[in-house]
Amino acid sequence: MRIAIDHAFNDPGLLRQALTHRSFGVPHNERLEFAGDAVLNCVIALWLYERFPELPEGDLSRVRAHLVNRDTLAQLARRLELGAAVRLGEGELRSGGADRASILADALEAIFGAVAIDGGFAAAEHAIKAVFGDLLRNADPGVLGKDPKTRLQEWLQAQRLPVPEYAIVATTGEAHAQQFAVECRIPGLSVVTTGRGTSRRVAEQDAAAQALVAVMQPAGANGHD
């Protein structure tokens, strides 16, 4: 069982347990996940405190929440190809559990917990910083933790432009599985984008993310003079 974690385990059984989902059997990784979650939050909090000495507590909390949320952890786990290493019951395997965000995020936290128990806090801190890598080196408090709608509105306000307009343009699917299409319009910049999602909110965020790319795109970046 080999994964790209920068730690040599004295007790390989801890790594095996960290990669064992409860559907596979016992001992599984939930207790290690509990420990790993605490260690991860502490390491990221201390790093942010030292890296951004002028950042107030509320912003520190927002950035930390973004860095340690399920989606970020799942993305990191996929880079490490944890899905192929996690031990799952047959039902979970058949239902796509090897790529399920919650399972991958929990497994990564469990690994951090296993490293802490095996080698102490310093070892866990080293492993966490190695896994997070560029996410920490390139962390921008002005962006992290802010959703696309908020970032777009802040950018427009900084340019003294009106806030964008959002409108549902289509709704498809059955009541229990609807898909929404929402337009984001910025008349002053002649920008119109369409986002889609399983709720109006998700579709608005998708449209805002596209609009943000459009307004931030340098002139001529589309290849035309």
CYANA upper distance limits for C-alpha pairs under 8 A (distance plus 0.5 A):
  1 MET  CA     16 ARG  CA      8.20
  1 MET  CA     85 ALA  CA      7.46
  2 ARG  CA     85 ALA  CA      8.41
  3 ILE  CA     80 LEU  CA      7.24
  3 ILE  CA     81 GLU  CA      8.12
  3 ILE  CA     82 LEU  CA      7.69
  3 ILE  CA     85 ALA  CA      8.13
  4 ALA  CA     80 LEU  CA      6.58
  5 ILE  CA    127 ALA  CA      6.96
  5 ILE  CA    130 ALA  CA      8.48
  5 ILE  CA    131 VAL  CA      7.75
  6 ASP  CA    126 HIS  CA      8.13
  6 ASP  CA    127 ALA  CA      5.87
  6 ASP  CA    130 ALA  CA      7.46
  7 HIS  CA    115 VAL  CA      7.62
  7 HIS  CA    123 ALA  CA      7.73
  7 HIS  CA    127 ALA  CA      7.05
  9 PHE  CA     14 LEU  CA      8.38
  9 PHE  CA     15 LEU  CA      7.98
  9 PHE  CA    115 VAL  CA      7.83
  9 PHE  CA    118 ASP  CA      7.02
  9 PHE  CA    119 GLY  CA      8.16
 10 ASN  CA    118 ASP  CA      6.98
 10 ASN  CA    119 GLY  CA      8.32
 11 ASP  CA     15 LEU  CA      8.17
 11 ASP  CA    118 ASP  CA      7.14
 12 PRO  CA     16 ARG  CA      6.95
 13 GLY  CA     17 GLN  CA      6.61
 14 LEU  CA     18 ALA  CA      6.63
 14 LEU  CA    114 ALA  CA      6.06
 14 LEU  CA    118 ASP  CA      7.98
 15 LEU  CA     19 LEU  CA      6.83
 15 LEU  CA    111 ILE  CA      6.91
 15 LEU  CA    114 ALA  CA      6.77
 15 LEU  CA    115 VAL  CA      8.50
 16 ARG  CA     20 THR  CA      6.92
 17 GLN  CA     27 PRO  CA      6.67
 17 GLN  CA     28 HIS  CA      5.98
 17 GLN  CA     29 ASN  CA      5.95
 18 ALA  CA     28 HIS  CA      7.42
 18 ALA  CA     29 ASN  CA      5.11
 18 ALA  CA     32 LEU  CA      6.84
 18 ALA  CA     33 GLU  CA      8.02
 18 ALA  CA    107 ALA  CA      6.58
 18 ALA  CA    108 LEU  CA      8.45
 18 ALA  CA    110 ALA  CA      5.41
 18 ALA  CA    111 ILE  CA      5.73
 18 ALA  CA    114 ALA  CA      7.01
 19 LEU  CA     28 HIS  CA      8.23
 19 LEU  CA     29 ASN  CA      7.05
 19 LEU  CA     85 ALA  CA      7.21
 19 LEU  CA     86 VAL  CA      5.12
 19 LEU  CA     87 ARG  CA      6.46
 19 LEU  CA    107 ALA  CA      6.29
 19 LEU  CA    110 ALA  CA      8.01
 19 LEU  CA    111 ILE  CA      7.85
 20 THR  CA     24 PHE  CA      6.95
 20 THR  CA     25 GLY  CA      7.92
 20 THR  CA     26 VAL  CA      8.35
 20 THR  CA     27 PRO  CA      7.98
 20 THR  CA     28 HIS  CA      5.41
 20 THR  CA     29 ASN  CA      6.10
 20 THR  CA     86 VAL  CA      6.40
 20 THR  CA     87 ARG  CA      5.26
 20 THR  CA     88 LEU  CA      7.18
 20 THR  CA    107 ALA  CA      8.36
 21 HIS  CA     25 GLY  CA      7.66
 21 HIS  CA     28 HIS  CA      5.94
 21 HIS  CA     29 ASN  CA      6.54
 21 HIS  CA     30 GLU  CA      8.39
 21 HIS  CA     86 VAL  CA      7.47
 21 HIS  CA     87 ARG  CA      6.43
 21 HIS  CA     88 LEU  CA      5.98
 21 HIS  CA     89 GLY  CA      8.14
 21 HIS  CA    103 ILE  CA      8.15
 21 HIS  CA    107 ALA  CA      8.30
 22 ARG  CA     26 VAL  CA      7.16
 22 ARG  CA     27 PRO  CA      8.34
 22 ARG  CA     28 HIS  CA      5.57
 22 ARG  CA     29 ASN  CA      7.53
 22 ARG  CA     30 GLU  CA      8.10
 22 ARG  CA     88 LEU  CA      8.06
 22 ARG  CA     89 GLY  CA      8.45
 23 SER  CA     88 LEU  CA      6.24
 23 SER  CA     89 GLY  CA      5.15
 23 SER  CA     91 GLY  CA      8.43
 23 SER  CA     92 GLU  CA      7.53
 24 PHE  CA     28 HIS  CA      8.15
 24 PHE  CA     87 ARG  CA      6.67
 24 PHE  CA     88 LEU  CA      5.24
 24 PHE  CA     89 GLY  CA      4.67
 24 PHE  CA     90 GLU  CA      8.31
 25 GLY  CA     89 GLY  CA      8.18
 29 ASN  CA     33 GLU  CA      6.50
 29 ASN  CA    107 ALA  CA      7.58
 29 ASN  CA    110 ALA  CA      6.45
 30 GLU  CA     34 PHE  CA      6.79
 30 GLU  CA    106 ASP  CA      8.32
 30 GLU  CA    110 ALA  CA      7.62
 31 ARG  CA     35 ALA  CA      7.03
 31 ARG  CA    110 ALA  CA      8.18
 32 LEU  CA     36 GLY  CA      6.48
 32 LEU  CA    109 GLU  CA      8.03
 32 LEU  CA    110 ALA  CA      5.04
 32 LEU  CA    111 ILE  CA      7.75
 32 LEU  CA    112 PHE  CA      8.49
 32 LEU  CA    113 GLY  CA      5.53
 32 LEU  CA    114 ALA  CA      6.52
 33 GLU  CA     37 ASP  CA      6.44
 33 GLU  CA    106 ASP  CA      6.44
 33 GLU  CA    107 ALA  CA      7.42
 33 GLU  CA    108 LEU  CA      8.35
 33 GLU  CA    109 GLU  CA      5.51
 33 GLU  CA    110 ALA  CA      4.20
 33 GLU  CA    111 ILE  CA      7.90
 33 GLU  CA    112 PHE  CA      8.30
 33 GLU  CA    113 GLY  CA      6.61
 34 PHE  CA     38 ALA  CA      7.16
 34 PHE  CA    109 GLU  CA      8.27
 34 PHE  CA    110 ALA  CA      7.73
 34 PHE  CA    113 GLY  CA      7.94
 35 ALA  CA     39 VAL  CA      6.82
 35 ALA  CA    109 GLU  CA      8.45
 35 ALA  CA    110 ALA  CA      7.74
 35 ALA  CA    112 PHE  CA      8.46
 35 ALA  CA    113 GLY  CA      5.39
 36 GLY  CA     40 LEU  CA      6.36
 36 GLY  CA    109 GLU  CA      5.18
 36 GLY  CA    110 ALA  CA      5.77
 36 GLY  CA    111 ILE  CA      7.42
 36 GLY  CA    112 PHE  CA      5.32
 36 GLY  CA    113 GLY  CA      4.01
 36 GLY  CA    114 ALA  CA      7.73
 36 GLY  CA    116 ALA  CA      8.07
 37 ASP  CA     41 ASN  CA      6.68
 37 ASP  CA    109 GLU  CA      6.09
 37 ASP  CA    110 ALA  CA      8.15
 37 ASP  CA    112 PHE  CA      8.37
 37 ASP  CA    113 GLY  CA      7.80
 38 ALA  CA     42 CYS  CA      6.73
 39 VAL  CA     43 VAL  CA      6.61
 39 VAL  CA    112 PHE  CA      7.85
 39 VAL  CA    113 GLY  CA      7.38
 39 VAL  CA    116 ALA  CA      8.10
 39 VAL  CA    121 PHE  CA      8.10
 39 VAL  CA    124 ALA  CA      8.01
 40 LEU  CA     44 ILE  CA      6.64
 40 LEU  CA     68 VAL  CA      8.00
 40 LEU  CA    109 GLU  CA      7.84
 40 LEU  CA    112 PHE  CA      7.64
 40 LEU  CA    125 GLU  CA      8.41
 40 LEU  CA    128 ILE  CA      7.61
 41 ASN  CA     45 ALA  CA      6.41
 41 ASN  CA     64 ARG  CA      7.99
 41 ASN  CA     68 VAL  CA      7.58
 42 CYS  CA     46 LEU  CA      6.61
 43 VAL  CA     47 TRP  CA      6.64
 43 VAL  CA    125 GLU  CA      6.47
 43 VAL  CA    128 ILE  CA      8.19
 44 ILE  CA     48 LEU  CA      6.58
 44 ILE  CA     64 ARG  CA      6.98
 44 ILE  CA     67 LEU  CA      8.42
 45 ALA  CA     49 TYR  CA      6.58
 45 ALA  CA     60 LEU  CA      8.06
 45 ALA  CA     64 ARG  CA      7.00
 46 LEU  CA     50 GLU  CA      6.76
 47 TRP  CA     51 ARG  CA      6.41
 48 LEU  CA     52 PHE  CA      6.26
 48 LEU  CA     60 LEU  CA      7.24
 48 LEU  CA     64 ARG  CA      8.11
 49 TYR  CA     53 PRO  CA      6.40
 49 TYR  CA     55 LEU  CA      8.37
 49 TYR  CA     60 LEU  CA      7.91
 55 LEU  CA     59 ASP  CA      6.80
 55 LEU  CA     60 LEU  CA      6.85
 56 PRO  CA     60 LEU  CA      6.76
 57 GLU  CA     61 SER  CA      6.65
 58 GLY  CA     62 ARG  CA      6.78
 59 ASP  CA     63 VAL  CA      6.67
 59 ASP  CA    141 PRO  CA      7.82
 60 LEU  CA     64 ARG  CA      6.59
 60 LEU  CA    141 PRO  CA      8.48
 61 SER  CA     65 ALA  CA      6.50
 62 ARG  CA     66 HIS  CA      6.91
 62 ARG  CA    144 LEU  CA      8.12
 62 ARG  CA    145 GLY  CA      6.09
 63 VAL  CA     67 LEU  CA      6.83
 63 VAL  CA    141 PRO  CA      6.71
 63 VAL  CA    144 LEU  CA      5.96
 63 VAL  CA    145 GLY  CA      5.85
 64 ARG  CA     68 VAL  CA      6.69
 65 ALA  CA     69 ASN  CA      6.31
 65 ALA  CA    145 GLY  CA      7.55
 66 HIS  CA     72 THR  CA      7.83
 66 HIS  CA    144 LEU  CA      6.81
 66 HIS  CA    145 GLY  CA      5.35
 67 LEU  CA     72 THR  CA      6.72
 67 LEU  CA     73 LEU  CA      8.32
 67 LEU  CA    135 LEU  CA      8.40
 67 LEU  CA    144 LEU  CA      8.40
 68 VAL  CA     72 THR  CA      6.91
 68 VAL  CA     73 LEU  CA      6.83
 69 ASN  CA     73 LEU  CA      6.79
 70 ARG  CA     74 ALA  CA      6.49
 70 ARG  CA    101 ALA  CA      7.21
 70 ARG  CA    102 SER  CA      6.92
 70 ARG  CA    105 ALA  CA      6.10
 71 ASP  CA     75 GLN  CA      6.71
 71 ASP  CA    101 ALA  CA      6.97
 71 ASP  CA    105 ALA  CA      8.01
 72 THR  CA     76 LEU  CA      6.86
 73 LEU  CA     77 ALA  CA      6.57
 73 LEU  CA    104 LEU  CA      7.91
 73 LEU  CA    105 ALA  CA      5.37
 73 LEU  CA    108 LEU  CA      7.48
 74 ALA  CA     78 ARG  CA      6.66
 74 ALA  CA    101 ALA  CA      5.55
 74 ALA  CA    102 SER  CA      7.70
 74 ALA  CA    104 LEU  CA      5.73
 74 ALA  CA    105 ALA  CA      5.18
 74 ALA  CA    108 LEU  CA      8.43
 75 GLN  CA     79 ARG  CA      6.96
 76 LEU  CA     80 LEU  CA      6.98
 76 LEU  CA    131 VAL  CA      7.68
 76 LEU  CA    132 PHE  CA      7.83
 77 ALA  CA     81 GLU  CA      6.66
 77 ALA  CA     82 LEU  CA      5.93
 77 ALA  CA     83 GLY  CA      8.03
 77 ALA  CA    104 LEU  CA      6.39
 77 ALA  CA    105 ALA  CA      7.19
 77 ALA  CA    108 LEU  CA      6.71
 78 ARG  CA     82 LEU  CA      6.50
 78 ARG  CA     83 GLY  CA      7.26
 78 ARG  CA     99 ASP  CA      8.33
 78 ARG  CA    104 LEU  CA      8.08
 81 GLU  CA     85 ALA  CA      7.81
 82 LEU  CA     86 VAL  CA      6.57
 82 LEU  CA    104 LEU  CA      7.33
 82 LEU  CA    107 ALA  CA      8.33
 82 LEU  CA    108 LEU  CA      8.37
 83 GLY  CA     98 ALA  CA      5.03
 83 GLY  CA     99 ASP  CA      6.29
 83 GLY  CA    104 LEU  CA      7.12
 84 ALA  CA     98 ALA  CA      7.27
 86 VAL  CA     98 ALA  CA      7.47
 86 VAL  CA    107 ALA  CA      7.84
 88 LEU  CA     92 GLU  CA      6.49
 88 LEU  CA     93 LEU  CA      6.54
 88 LEU  CA     97 GLY  CA      7.98
 88 LEU  CA     98 ALA  CA      8.07
 89 GLY  CA     93 LEU  CA      6.75
 90 GLU  CA     94 ARG  CA      6.63
 91 GLY  CA     95 SER  CA      6.78
 92 GLU  CA     96 GLY  CA      6.84
 92 GLU  CA     97 GLY  CA      5.37
 92 GLU  CA     98 ALA  CA      8.11
 93 LEU  CA     97 GLY  CA      5.78
 93 LEU  CA     98 ALA  CA      6.76
 96 GLY  CA    100 ARG  CA      7.00
 97 GLY  CA    103 ILE  CA      7.27
 98 ALA  CA    103 ILE  CA      7.84
 98 ALA  CA    104 LEU  CA      7.83
 99 ASP  CA    103 ILE  CA      8.07
 99 ASP  CA    104 LEU  CA      7.30
100 ARG  CA    104 LEU  CA      6.73
101 ALA  CA    105 ALA  CA      6.45
102 SER  CA    106 ASP  CA      6.54
103 ILE  CA    107 ALA  CA      6.61
104 LEU  CA    108 LEU  CA      6.76
105 ALA  CA    109 GLU  CA      6.80
106 ASP  CA    110 ALA  CA      6.56
107 ALA  CA    111 ILE  CA      6.70
108 LEU  CA    112 PHE  CA      6.93
109 GLU  CA    113 GLY  CA      6.77
110 ALA  CA    114 ALA  CA      6.59
111 ILE  CA    115 VAL  CA      6.65
112 PHE  CA    116 ALA  CA      6.75
112 PHE  CA    124 ALA  CA      6.43
112 PHE  CA    127 ALA  CA      7.85
112 PHE  CA    128 ILE  CA      7.42
113 GLY  CA    117 ILE  CA      6.76
113 GLY  CA    124 ALA  CA      8.00
114 ALA  CA    118 ASP  CA      6.45
115 VAL  CA    119 GLY  CA      6.20
115 VAL  CA    120 GLY  CA      7.55
115 VAL  CA    123 ALA  CA      7.03
115 VAL  CA    124 ALA  CA      5.82
115 VAL  CA    127 ALA  CA      8.25
116 ALA  CA    120 GLY  CA      4.95
116 ALA  CA    121 PHE  CA      5.67
116 ALA  CA    122 ALA  CA      8.21
116 ALA  CA    123 ALA  CA      6.83
116 ALA  CA    124 ALA  CA      5.31
117 ILE  CA    121 PHE  CA      8.46
119 GLY  CA    123 ALA  CA      5.88
119 GLY  CA    124 ALA  CA      7.71
120 GLY  CA    124 ALA  CA      7.01
121 PHE  CA    125 GLU  CA      6.54
122 ALA  CA    126 HIS  CA      6.70
123 ALA  CA    127 ALA  CA      6.73
124 ALA  CA    128 ILE  CA      6.50
125 GLU  CA    129 LYS  CA      6.66
126 HIS  CA    130 ALA  CA      6.68
127 ALA  CA    131 VAL  CA      6.72
128 ILE  CA    132 PHE  CA      6.62
129 LYS  CA    133 GLY  CA      6.33
129 LYS  CA    136 LEU  CA      8.07
132 PHE  CA    136 LEU  CA      6.63
133 GLY  CA    137 ARG  CA      6.94
134 ASP  CA    138 ASN  CA      6.16
134 ASP  CA    139 ALA  CA      8.41
135 LEU  CA    139 ALA  CA      6.24
139 ALA  CA    144 LEU  CA      7.68
140 ASP  CA    144 LEU  CA      6.52
141 PRO  CA    145 GLY  CA      8.44
142 GLY  CA    146 LYS  CA      8.40
143 VAL  CA    151 ARG  CA      7.72
146 LYS  CA    150 THR  CA      6.65
146 LYS  CA    151 ARG  CA      6.80
147 ASP  CA    151 ARG  CA      6.85
147 ASP  CA    205 GLN  CA      7.76
148 PRO  CA    152 LEU  CA      6.44
148 PRO  CA    205 GLN  CA      6.28
148 PRO  CA    206 ASP  CA      8.20
148 PRO  CA    208 ALA  CA      6.03
148 PRO  CA    209 ALA  CA      5.51
148 PRO  CA    212 LEU  CA      7.73
149 LYS  CA    153 GLN  CA      6.60
149 LYS  CA    204 GLU  CA      8.05
149 LYS  CA    205 GLN  CA      6.31
149 LYS  CA    208 ALA  CA      5.79
149 LYS  CA    209 ALA  CA      7.69
150 THR  CA    154 GLU  CA      6.62
151 ARG  CA    155 TRP  CA      6.63
151 ARG  CA    212 LEU  CA      8.25
152 LEU  CA    156 LEU  CA      6.72
152 LEU  CA    208 ALA  CA      7.10
152 LEU  CA    209 ALA  CA      8.24
152 LEU  CA    211 ALA  CA      8.04
152 LEU  CA    212 LEU  CA      6.09
153 GLN  CA    157 GLN  CA      6.59
153 GLN  CA    163 VAL  CA      6.19
153 GLN  CA    164 PRO  CA      7.60
154 GLU  CA    158 ALA  CA      6.64
155 TRP  CA    159 GLN  CA      6.94
156 LEU  CA    160 ARG  CA      6.71
156 LEU  CA    161 LEU  CA      5.53
156 LEU  CA    162 PRO  CA      7.13
156 LEU  CA    163 VAL  CA      6.88
157 GLN  CA    161 LEU  CA      6.02
157 GLN  CA    162 PRO  CA      7.33
157 GLN  CA    163 VAL  CA      7.55
161 LEU  CA    188 GLY  CA      7.77
162 PRO  CA    186 ILE  CA      8.33
162 PRO  CA    188 GLY  CA      8.25
163 VAL  CA    186 ILE  CA      7.99
164 PRO  CA    184 CYS  CA      6.89
164 PRO  CA    185 ARG  CA      6.09
164 PRO  CA    186 ILE  CA      5.54
164 PRO  CA    187 PRO  CA      8.48
165 GLU  CA    183 GLU  CA      8.44
165 GLU  CA    184 CYS  CA      6.16
165 GLU  CA    185 ARG  CA      5.57
165 GLU  CA    186 ILE  CA      7.11
166 TYR  CA    182 VAL  CA      7.08
166 TYR  CA    183 GLU  CA      6.06
166 TYR  CA    184 CYS  CA      5.20
166 TYR  CA    185 ARG  CA      6.91
166 TYR  CA    204 GLU  CA      7.44
167 ALA  CA    182 VAL  CA      5.94
167 ALA  CA    183 GLU  CA      5.84
167 ALA  CA    184 CYS  CA      7.38
168 ILE  CA    180 PHE  CA      7.56
168 ILE  CA    181 ALA  CA      6.35
168 ILE  CA    182 VAL  CA      4.80
168 ILE  CA    183 GLU  CA      6.85
168 ILE  CA    200 ARG  CA      8.01
169 VAL  CA    180 PHE  CA      8.38
169 VAL  CA    181 ALA  CA      6.11
169 VAL  CA    182 VAL  CA      6.01
169 VAL  CA    183 GLU  CA      7.08
170 ALA  CA    180 PHE  CA      6.43
170 ALA  CA    181 ALA  CA      5.50
170 ALA  CA    182 VAL  CA      7.64
171 THR  CA    178 GLN  CA      7.23
171 THR  CA    179 GLN  CA      6.22
171 THR  CA    180 PHE  CA      5.20
171 THR  CA    181 ALA  CA      6.83
172 THR  CA    178 GLN  CA      6.08
172 THR  CA    179 GLN  CA      5.68
172 THR  CA    180 PHE  CA      7.10
173 GLY  CA    177 ALA  CA      6.37
173 GLY  CA    178 GLN  CA      5.03
173 GLY  CA    179 GLN  CA      6.57
174 GLU  CA    178 GLN  CA      6.01
177 ALA  CA    198 THR  CA      7.69
178 GLN  CA    198 THR  CA      6.43
178 GLN  CA    199 SER  CA      7.93
179 GLN  CA    196 ARG  CA      7.41
179 GLN  CA    197 GLY  CA      6.10
179 GLN  CA    198 THR  CA      5.23
179 GLN  CA    199 SER  CA      7.19
180 PHE  CA    196 ARG  CA      5.99
180 PHE  CA    197 GLY  CA      5.93
180 PHE  CA    198 THR  CA      6.56
180 PHE  CA    199 SER  CA      6.50
180 PHE  CA    200 ARG  CA      6.41
180 PHE  CA    203 ALA  CA      6.70
181 ALA  CA    194 THR  CA      7.02
181 ALA  CA    195 GLY  CA      6.14
181 ALA  CA    196 ARG  CA      5.05
181 ALA  CA    197 GLY  CA      7.36
181 ALA  CA    200 ARG  CA      8.16
181 ALA  CA    203 ALA  CA      6.57
182 VAL  CA    194 THR  CA      6.00
182 VAL  CA    195 GLY  CA      5.75
182 VAL  CA    196 ARG  CA      6.87
182 VAL  CA    200 ARG  CA      7.63
182 VAL  CA    203 ALA  CA      6.15
182 VAL  CA    204 GLU  CA      6.32
182 VAL  CA    207 ALA  CA      7.20
183 GLU  CA    192 VAL  CA      7.11
183 GLU  CA    193 THR  CA      6.03
183 GLU  CA    194 THR  CA      4.90
183 GLU  CA    195 GLY  CA      6.83
183 GLU  CA    204 GLU  CA      7.89
183 GLU  CA    207 ALA  CA      6.80
184 CYS  CA    191 VAL  CA      8.42
184 CYS  CA    192 VAL  CA      6.13
184 CYS  CA    193 THR  CA      5.77
184 CYS  CA    194 THR  CA      6.81
184 CYS  CA    195 GLY  CA      8.26
184 CYS  CA    204 GLU  CA      7.66
184 CYS  CA    207 ALA  CA      6.10
184 CYS  CA    208 ALA  CA      6.78
184 CYS  CA    211 ALA  CA      7.56
185 ARG  CA    190 SER  CA      8.18
185 ARG  CA    191 VAL  CA      6.34
185 ARG  CA    192 VAL  CA      5.08
185 ARG  CA    193 THR  CA      7.23
186 ILE  CA    190 SER  CA      6.51
186 ILE  CA    191 VAL  CA      5.58
186 ILE  CA    192 VAL  CA      6.93
187 PRO  CA    191 VAL  CA      6.87
187 PRO  CA    192 VAL  CA      8.43
189 LEU  CA    215 VAL  CA      8.36
191 VAL  CA    211 ALA  CA      7.46
191 VAL  CA    214 ALA  CA      7.89
191 VAL  CA    215 VAL  CA      8.25
192 VAL  CA    211 ALA  CA      7.71
193 THR  CA    207 ALA  CA      6.07
193 THR  CA    208 ALA  CA      8.15
193 THR  CA    210 GLN  CA      6.82
193 THR  CA    211 ALA  CA      6.41
194 THR  CA    206 ASP  CA      8.18
194 THR  CA    207 ALA  CA      5.54
194 THR  CA    210 GLN  CA      8.32
195 GLY  CA    203 ALA  CA      5.25
195 GLY  CA    204 GLU  CA      6.59
195 GLY  CA    205 GLN  CA      7.76
195 GLY  CA    206 ASP  CA      5.10
195 GLY  CA    207 ALA  CA      4.33
195 GLY  CA    208 ALA  CA      8.05
195 GLY  CA    210 GLN  CA      8.13
196 ARG  CA    202 VAL  CA      7.61
196 ARG  CA    203 ALA  CA      4.73
196 ARG  CA    204 GLU  CA      8.03
196 ARG  CA    206 ASP  CA      6.84
196 ARG  CA    207 ALA  CA      7.79
197 GLY  CA    201 ARG  CA      8.38
197 GLY  CA    202 VAL  CA      5.60
197 GLY  CA    203 ALA  CA      4.87
197 GLY  CA    206 ASP  CA      7.98
198 THR  CA    202 VAL  CA      7.01
198 THR  CA    203 ALA  CA      7.66
199 SER  CA    203 ALA  CA      6.73
200 ARG  CA    204 GLU  CA      6.56
201 ARG  CA    205 GLN  CA      6.75
202 VAL  CA    206 ASP  CA      6.73
203 ALA  CA    207 ALA  CA      6.68
204 GLU  CA    208 ALA  CA      6.53
205 GLN  CA    209 ALA  CA      6.57
206 ASP  CA    210 GLN  CA      6.94
207 ALA  CA    211 ALA  CA      6.68
208 ALA  CA    212 LEU  CA      6.50
209 ALA  CA    213 VAL  CA      6.95
210 GLN  CA    214 ALA  CA      6.82
211 ALA  CA    215 VAL  CA      6.69
212 LEU  CA    216 MET  CA      6.56
213 VAL  CA    217 GLN  CA      6.49
217 GLN  CA    221 ALA  CA      7.01
220 GLY  CA    224 HIS  CA      6.04
220 GLY  CA    225 ASP  CA      6.19
